[in-house]
């Protein structure tokens, strides 16, 4: 289209006609006086709004054009007055950066949202939507976001939100977050299809009786907080039905394929009878505080996943969880920072009679430091995943049968206490931690046969049992205390503080030959017992009269000691012991270039260390 007043005619094919609305009629190509006739075919009028000065003005006459697409780039709300538009079938909000209103729409059309993040308002003339069985068709592609919904408001010419439509059909492509509160309160049925993901917020359910998403494959999230009695059918994706405070046994919920979630309040999660009208639901979410309550997930057919999504359960009285089976997951949401408090949450697996029963505790809190106190009697394998949390968390597990812990500490430090009933623990592995959080763990003093503890890449603190533990630090600056027992301790790459405790302990230094001359202590052993009680194990051969050298006297400082060590470590000689102050230092090197480990043996001297201390 041109800036001159003109008549534009399409042909027999599918035509695309483009125009611009600018600040004045003289600078616009779509303007009052223009006539656009699409003629035959499926035609599209694309209008770009550069300035909103002409918002609400009746402009060109448009006929026989099936699709009207508006791209609002004005930076402010714009109203497209469709009083002169006849025969349109679809109205499109195309990538607008501000709100868009279609006004005076002369016939029922479909509404298409293409990457539309603001408000889309559509007002039909009063007589067009005066019927009692009007259906609105909505197509949406990549509209809205998890932070801000795209609002779709529809009404007659009198007002937005009037009861214009009784049925709504939504087709989704891509990822979509829509607020449809403005569709009015006359909607009785909603049908959803398409391969896209769709999150519908603020659904007005005054007279709504059915939502059918069986044609959708991308997954739907439906906010049905105002619902009365409903039939809800999910699709083949992972669906979520939010029925906070309104679910009743009269509702019919069919999850379909995928991993589907029903979100309700705790009062609704403890029914006396099996919920026979709920099928195909794999996960249950409790949306409010769960205090002094017994939750039985099996009443909803849920045996694998239970989520606490809001405030702290258990703080006002005992919380007992039944119905879950081995292999299930309990999730504490972003707002849950006190799971149990002074009264532990009691989890009873329905199939915990055998060996090898497992459960995952998924900690996602971001509101504040977390305190999680959980009784898991009969469970042998526990996985704690705090990868969704950036806070420090304390986890106290009471289980006489647990043997194995797998831990992802997340973004904040995770303190794991196993002292209550933790005598069977044989393994704590936090090596899968991906965030900045460290592991702080205290084993039961009476562990049956000791345990293997593997730390994170961060600065861990590990307190062993009174038995023979194997403790493996990571890349951080670790603090490790083996406690009693003949422990095997590997500090790892950081400058670690190591304590063997009572018993004949072995300290392993498996660092590859670094050939450094950095002059820094690499690890500290606080209580190395000489004379063969404790051992140091390196990547080299055992200490001997030929590969081991001691200084003739104490050095003035660590720099002087390391200068002497560098000269003495020839490749044939791989161990050098010197003394500074009240401490001995073992320096290692295996190729005669620089040195690898500088190990402080606190409280020892040249007189107390011998080559036999090196295994």
N, C-alpha and C positions, 0 to 999 in steps of 0.2 A: 504494500500500500504506500501511497505518496502523501505529501503534505497538502496537495490540492484535494478539494472535495471531489469524490469520484465514486463510480459504481464498479465493483469488482465482481466478476462472474467466474465461477468455476466451470469445469467441463464435466465430461461423463465419468472421469476417473476419481480417485481419492486425492483431493486437493489439500495442500497446506498453505494457508494464507496468514501472513504476519503483519502486525501493526504495532505502533508505539504510542503510548499516552504520555505526553510531556506536560510542562507547566502551562502551556497555552495551546489553543487550537492550532495556531499557526506553526507550532513546532511539533505537532502530533501528526502521525499518519493514520491513526484510528481516531475519528472525531465525529462530531455531530454533522449530519448531512451526508456522510458516507453510506453507501449501500453495499452490503456484502451478500452475495447469493451463491451458495455452494453448489447449487444445481444437483446433479446426480452424484452417486458415489458416497463414500464415507469421508466427509471433509472435516478439517480441523482449522480453527482460528486461533493463532498464537498471539497474545497481546502482552507486551512488556510494559510495565508501569515504571517510569523513571522518576516522576514527581507526582505527589498526591494532590496537587492544586485542584484538579478536576474530579476529585473523589465525589461520588454520588451523582454526578451529572449524567443525564441521558444522552448517550452519544450515538454511534452509528446504528443503522438498521441492519440486522443480521437475520437471514432466513436460509433454511435448507443446509445449515452447517451443524453437523452432529456433535462435534466436540468443541467446547470453548475452554481454552487453556490460558490462565492468567499467571504471569510471573511478576510478582510485586517486588521491585527493587527500590522503592521510594524511601525506605527507611522509616516509614510511618504507615499507619493503617490506611487501607484503600477500600472503597466501596465501588464495586462494578454493578451499575444499574442495568438490569437485563430487561427493562420494560419494552425495548425495541427488538428483543431477541425471540424468535419463534422457531420451533422445530428442533431445539437443542436436545440431545440425549444424555450428554455427560458434561459436567462442570469440573474443571481441574484446577486445583491449587498447585502450581508447578514451582517448587523450590523458592517460594517467597520468603524474604527475610523479615517480613512484618505481617501483621494481621491482614486478613482478606475477607471481605464480605461480598456475597452475591445477593443482590437485592431485586425484588420484583420479578422473580423467576416465574415464567408463564406456564410451565408444565412440569410434571414430576420428572426429574432427571436423576441419573446416577451422580455420585460425588466421588471424585478421585483425588487422593492426597499423594503427591509425589515429593518426597523429601521435604515435607511441610512441617515446620517446627512451631509455628505460632498458632493463633486462633483462625479457624475457618468457620464463618457463619454463612448460612444459606437461608434466605427468607423467600418462601413461595407465596404467591398471591393466595388470598384466603380461600377462594373457591376451589383451588387446585387440590388442597389437602383437607377438604372438608369431609371426606369419606370416612368410613369406619374400618376399612381394610387396606389402607395405603401401605405400600412397602418401599423402604428406602434402601437402595443398593450403594454400598461404599466399597471403593477399592483403595487400599493404602499400601505404599511402598516406602520403607525406610523413613517413617515420619515419627517425630518425637524422639525422646531419649529417656534413659533411666533416671536422669536428673529432672527433666521437664517434659511433661506430657504435651502432645499436640491436642488442642481442644477442638472438638467438632460440635458445633451448636446449630440446631435446625429448628425452624418454626414457620409460622405463617407471616403475612405482612404486618400483622398487628404486633407481634412480639416473638423474639427468640425463645425457645424452650416451651412453646405452646404444644399441645398434644396433636402434632401433625401426622405422625406415623404410628401404625400399630405393629408393624413387622420391620425388622432390620436384617439385612444380609451383608456381611463384611468378608471381603476377600483380602488376604494378607500376603505380601511379598517382602522379603527382607526382614528387618527388625523394626517393630512398631510399638509405640507407647501412646495410647489414645485415652483422653478423658471424654466420655460420651454422656456426662450428666446433662448436657444441653439438648439431648434428643427428646426430652419431654417424658411425661409419666404415663403415656398411653401405650408404650411398647409392651406387647405381650410375648413376642418370640424374637430371639436373636439366633441367626444361623451364621456360622463362621467356616470358611474354607480357605484353600490356598496353602502354599508351601512355606509361607513366612511365619515368623514369630509375632504374636500379638498379645500385648498387655492392655487390658481394658480396665480403666479406673472409674470409680463413681458411677456404676451402672444403676440407673433408677429402676427399682424393682417393685414399684407400687402395684402394678398389675402383671408384672412379668411372671410367666409360668414355665417357660422352657428356654434353655440355651443349648443349641446343638452344634458342637464343634467337631463332629465326626468326620467332616470333610477336610479338616486341617491336619497338616503333617508337621508343621514347624513348632508346635507347642503354644498353648494359650495360658495366660494368667488372668483370672476373672475375679474382680472385686465385687462380691455379692453381699456386702455388709448390711444392706437394707432388705435382704430377701425375706419373703414369707415362705410359702411352700413352693418348692422349685423342683423341676427335673433338669439335671445338668448332665450333658454327654460330652466326654472328652474326645480328642482325636488320637492320632497315632504317635504324636510327639510327647514330650514331658510337660504335662499340664499341672496347673496349680489353681485350686478353687478356694478362695478366701471367703469363709462364711463365719466371720468373727461375731459371736454373740447371737447369731440367728439360725444356726443349724439346728434342725430337729429331726427326730426319727421319721417324720413324715416326708422329708426330702428324699428324692431319688438321685443318687450320685453314681454315674457310670464312668470310670476312668478311661477305659479303653486301653490301647497299647501304650508303651512308654512307661516312664517312672512318674506316676502321678501323685500329687500331694493335696491333702485336705487340711486347711488351716482353720482351727476352731478355738474356742476358749476352754479353759480347764474344766469348767462346770459341765461342758458338753462332752468332755473326753472320758468321763467316768460313768457311762450308762450302765444300768443294771442288766440290760438285755443286749444280745448281739444285734448289730445294726444291719438288718437283712437287706435294706434298700441301698446300701453302700457296697459297690463292687469295683474291682479293678483299681483300688487305691493302694499304692505301695509305701507311702510315707505320710506321717501324721505330724502336724505342727501345732504346738500350743502357743497361742498369741498373747496370753496374759500371765500374771503371777500364778504359780502352781504351788499353793501352800496347803499342808495338811490334807493331802489328796492322794487317792490311789488311781493311777491312770492305767487302763488296760487297753493296749493298742490292738490286741487281737479281736476286740469287739467290733473293730472297723475293718477287719481282715488285714491289718498291718502287722508285719512281724519283723521288718528289716530296718526301719528308720524312724526315729522320733526326734523332732526339733523343738527346742524351747526358744522362742523368737523375741520375747520382749524382756520383761523385768525378771528379777532373780527368783527362781523357784526354791522352795525348801526353807526360806528364812523365817516363815511364820508357822512352821510345823513340819512334820515328816512328809516327805514325798516318796511314794512307792510306785515303781514302774513295773508293770507285768505285761506279758504278751510278746515281748521280743524274743528272738531266737539267736543261737550262735551265728556269728558273722554279721550282726546288726550294727547300726551306727546311732549314737546319740549326739545330736548337734546342739551346742549352746550358741545362741545368736549374738549379734553385735552388741546388744544392750545387756546381755547376761554377764555380770561380773561376780556373782556370788551364787554358786550352785551348791546348795547345801547349808553353807554357813555353819551355825552351831549344831545343826541337825543334818546328818548325812543323807543324801539321796540314795534310796535303797533300790537297786536294780536286780530283778529276779528273772533270769532267762527261763523260758518254759522248757528248754531241752538241755539244761546244764548238768544232767546226771553223768554224762560221759566225760572222756578226756579230750583235750584239745579245743574246748569251747573258747570262742573269741568274741571280742567286742571292740569297737572303735569309738573313742571320745573325740569329737571334732569341736575344738574351741575356736570361736570366731570373734570373741569380744574385742571391741575397739573403744568402748566407752570409758573403761578404767581398768586398773589392775584386777586380776581375777583370783577368786578363791573357790576351788572346786573340791568338794569332799564327797566321795562316792563309795558306797558299799557294793561290791561285785562278787558276792559269794558264789563259788562254783565255776568261776571263769579262770581259765589257764593262760590265755594270751590276750594282752591288752595293747591296743594301739592308741597313742595320744597324738593328735594332729592339731597343732596350734598355728599352722601356716597362715590361717586367715586372721590371726591376731597380731597386733603390734604392741601389745601391753605385756607387762610381767604377769605371770600366772603361777599360782601355787596349786598343785594337784596332790591330794592325799587319798590314796587308794587303800581301802580295807578289803583284803581278799586273802584267805588262807591258802587258796589253791593256785594263785597266779605264779607262773614260772617265767613268763617272757613279756617284756615291755619293748615296744617300738615307739620312738618319740621323734616328732618334728617340733622343735622348740619354738619355731615361728620368729616373729620380729622382736619379741621381748624375751627376757630370761624365763625359763620354766623350771620351777622347783618341784621335784618329784619326791614324795615321801612314801616309802614302802614299809615303814617300821611297824605298822599295825597289821598283824597277820601276814607279814611278808616273808616268812621263813622258807618258802619254796622257790623264791626268785632265783633264776639261774642266768638271766640275760636282760640287760638294759642297753638298747642300741639307739643312739641319737644321731648316728652318722648321716641320716637322710635330711637333717635340718638344712633348709635353704635360706633362711633369713639370718638376722644378726643376733638372734637369741642364743643364750648359753644354757647348758644343762647344769642344774644344781640338784644333786641326788644324794640321798642318805639311805643306804641299804639297812635292812633289819640286822641288828647285831647277831641274831641267831640263825642267819641263813643256813640252810641244811648243809650245803656242800660248797658254799661260796658262789659267786656270780661273775659273769663277764660283763663289764661296762665299757661301751664304746661311746666316746664323746662327740661333740659337734666340732665344727671348724672354728668356733668362737671360744671365749674364755670360760671354761667349765670349772665347776667345783664338784668333786666326787669324794664321798665318804664311804669307804667299804664296810663290809661286815666283819664279824669276828672269825670268819672262815677264810679259806684260801681263794682270794679273788684275783681275777685278771682285769686290769683297768687300763684302757687305751685312750689316751688323750688325742686331740686333733691338732689343728694348726694354730690354735689360740694360746693365750697365756693361762695355763691350767693350774689349778690347785687340787692336788690329789693326796688323799690320806687313806692308805690301805687298811688302817685299823689293825686289829689282831689277825693272826693267820699268816701263812706263808704266801704272800701276795706277789703277783707279777705285774709290774707297773711300767707302762710306756708313756712317756710324757708327750711325745709328738714334737712338732716343729717349733712351738713357742718357747719362751723362757719360762719354764714351768717350776712350780714349787711342789716338791715331792716329799711325802712322808710315808715310810713303810709301816710304822707301828710295830707292835710286838710280833715276833715270828721271823723266820728266815726269808727275807724278801729278795726278789730279783728286780733290778731296774734295767730296762732295755732301752738302748739308744741305737735306733736303726737308721739314723740319718746318713744319707750318702755322703761320700767324701767331698766337702765343700771347698777345700783349699783356700780358706779365708784367713785373713790376718786382722779381722775387725777389732779384736781386743775386747770382746764382751763375753760375759758369762752366759752360757746357753741354758743351763738348768741348775736348780739347787735341790740337793737332798738334805733334808733337815736332820735325819736321825740314822745315817748310815752306820751299821754295826759291823765293825771289822772282825778279822780273824775267821772269815768264812761264814759267819751268820747271815750276812747279806751279800749279794753278788751284783756286780755291774756287768751287763752283757752288751757288747757292741757288735758291729758288723765284721770286726776283725777276729783274729785268733785269740784264744784265751791268754791271759797274762802269763809271762814266763821270765826267767832270768835274762833272756836274750832280747826280748822286745819291750822291756819295761825298765825305765830309768827314774830315779828320784833325785831331786835337788840335794845339794850338800847342806844347804841351810835355807832358812826362811827368806823370802824375797821382801823387799821394801814395799812393793805395791803390785797390783795385778799386771800392770804394764811390764814391769821388770820380769815377773814370772813368765809371761807369755813370750818375751824376747828370748829367755833361756829355753823355753819349751820349743820354740821354732827352730832353734839351733840343734836341739837334741833329737828332734823327731826326723829321722833320716829315711824312713821307709822301712828299714830293718827294725829300728826302734819305733814303735807305734803308740806307746803310752808313756806319758811324763807326769809325775806327781810333784807339785810344789806346794808351798805353804805361804800364806799371807795372813798376818794377825792370828786369829784363833781358828782358822779354817784351812783345810787342805783343798787342793784343786787338781782334778784329773783332766789332763789335756790329751786328746786323741788325734792321730793322723795316720793314714795308711799308705801314702805314696811319697812322703817327704816334701810335699809342697803345702805350706801353710798348716792349718789345723782345722778340725771338724767340730768337736765338742769341747767345751770348757765347763766342767761339772764341778760345782762347789759342793764339798762334803763338809757341811757345817759341824763344827766341834771336833773335827779330826785334825791330825797333824802328820808330819813325815814319819813320826814314830809309830803311828797306828795303822797306816795304809801299807799294803803289800801287794805284790803281783797276783797272789792267790785270791784277792778280792775281785779279780776280773775274770769272768767266766768265758 
